[in-house]
Amino acid sequence: MTSKRPPCYARHRFPAEVISHAVRLYFRFPLSLRMVEEMLAARGLLISHETVRQWALKFGQSFANQIRRRLSAPGDKWHLDEVVISIAGRKHWLWRAVDQHGVVLDILVQSRRNAKAAKRIIMPSVEHRQHKGLNNRAENSHQPTRRRERVMKCFRSAGQAQRFLSVHDQVGNLFRRPANTKTADHRQTRARAFQVWAEVTGIASAA
């Protein structure tokens, strides 16, 4: 009996499992497209880095939107923090909203610093606090972006950065390991994260 192919993968030569795996590798870990290509080749999958890029563009935001809907409700205290990033040799400002648990809620890339506009990504009904714990979580949330910048040799445009990080942060939220988590609890949480990933990518329904 053959498994049913999810409609979103219609006309794709490779199965859903391969496509979703390539997309997860690209957004979850600090890997370039060519690195993902090589990792797939090690498994006997001859897929070009351009194909991986097209898959990331086509499926990434859809997967991220579904992850956002399935995750637990955010905490009631948020903090907004900024970091300067270089795009095409020019300074840009990356704003990231993080709750007290370290979950990234939203991001905004600006070509000109505008704190008032950035704060519009925060829900007005939720308390916005600034204290050491929240500040540290917000600042730490920028670290994966710095690693990706180095691997990707900077972003090419503000739009590309916005699109990539919007997906990158939601995938990071799904597989995030909170501090001081016991190994057994982490394994259980990770197993649940893989199950959610299978659901949002359509692998579960295709099995």
N, C-alpha and C positions, 0 to 999 in steps of 0.2 A: 504493500500500500504506500503510495507516494504522499508526502506531506503537501498541504495546500500552501501555495505561494501567496504571501500578502500582496494586495493590489499595488502598494507603493513601490514594490520591487519589480513590477511588470517591465518587460523588455530589458532587464538587466541580465547579463550573461552569468554572473556569479550569484550564488545563493545568498539568501538574507543573512545567514550566519556569518559569512565572510565579510559582507558589506558592513554589518553592524560592528563586527570585531575591529575592522580597519578604522571605522569612525571613532570607536571608543579609544583605541590606541592613540589616535591623533589628538583628541581633546583631553584625554585623561593624563597623559604623560608628556614630559618635555621632549617631544620627538619632532624632527622635521619630517616633511612628506617623504623625502628620500630614505630616512631612517625607517619609516613605516613600510615603505616598499621593500627594504632589505629584510625586515622582520617577517613579512609575508612570504618573501622568496625563500627564507629558511624553512618554511613549512611547505614548500613546493608550489606556492601560489604566485604565478608570474603576473603581477599587477603593477602597472606603472604609477609613479608618484602623481602624475596628472589625473589618473583615474581616481586615486584616493582623494585628491583635492576636489574633484567634481562631486564625489560622494559626500564629502564634508559639507559642501555648499548646499547640496540638495536635501540632505537628511538632518544635518546638525541642528538647525533651529527648531525643526519639528520635534526632534527628540528632546531638546531642552525645554520646550513648552510643556510637553507631557510630564517631564520630570518635575517641573515646578508645580504642576497641579497635583501630583501624587505625594509630594513631600509634606511633612507635618507643617502646621501653621507656624509662621515665624514668631520669634519672641516679641515681647511687647516693648522692648527697648532697643533702639537702633542708633547707630553712629555712622556718620559720613566722613570719609577721609579721602584725601587726594594724593596723587603722586604724579610727577612729571615724567612723561615718556617722549621719546624721539620718534617722529614719523616723517620720513623723507627729509631728514635733516632739520626739521623744525620742531620746536617744543609744543607739546600738547598736554592737556591735563586729563588724567583718568581719575574719575570719582567713583568710589565704591561704597555702597551702603551695606553694613554688616550688623546682624543682631547680636545679642549678648552671648549666644552660643557659638558664634563664629560662622554662621551661615550667611553666605553672600546673597543679598536680596536683589540688588540691581546695580548696574554700572552705567556710566555715561562718559563718553570721550568728547572733549572740547578742544577746539583750536585756539580759543581765547578763554582765559579763566573767568568764569562767571559762577560764583558760589550760589547766588540766588536762584539761578536756573537749575543748578545741580540739585538743590534742596527740593525741587519739585518732584524728584523721583521718590521722595519719602512720603508715605501716607500721612496726611495731616492729623489723622485721629490717633496716631501712634506716638508715644513719647520719644523725643529725640534727646538723648543724654550724652554727656561727655565726661567720662571719668577714666581712670587709668586702665581698668579692665577692658572696657569697650574700645578705648583708643588703641590698645595693644592688639586686640583682635582685628580691628580694621587695618592697622599697619601691617600685621602679619599676612593678611589676605592678599597683599600686593606681591608677596614673595614669589608665588607661582608665575605671576605675570612677568617678573624680572627674568625668571629662568626661561620662559618662552621667548622673550625678546632676544635673548642671547642665541637661542637655537634658531629662531626664525630670521636672525640678523635684522631686527627691527621690523615694525609693521610698515606696509607700503602706503596706507592711507588711513584716515580716521574712520572711514566706513568699514574697511577691512578689520581694523582693531575692534570696533564696536560689535561687528558680527561675530568675530572669533571669540572674544571674551564673554559675550552673552551666552554662548554655548559652553565654553570652557568652564565658567564658574558654576553653571548648573550641574554639569557632569561631576565637577569637584565636590559640590554639595552632596550629591548622591553617594559618592564613595568616601566621603570625609570620615576620618577617624578622630573623634573628640579626644582631648588630652586625658590622660589617666584612665583610659579604657582598658579593662581587663581583657586578656587574650580571648577567653571564651566568649565574652560579650562582643568583642570585635568581630570574631568569626561569624557569629550569628547575624550581626548587623551587615557584614559584608555579603553573606549569603542572600539576605533580603535585598540588598542593593543590586546584586546580579539578577535576582528575580524581577525586580522593577525594570531593570534594563532590558531584560528579555521581553517584558510586556510592552514597553514603550517602542521597542524596535520591531515588534511583530514576530519575534522568534518564538515566543511562547505559543501563539496561536497557530504557528506553522508546524509545531512539533507533532 
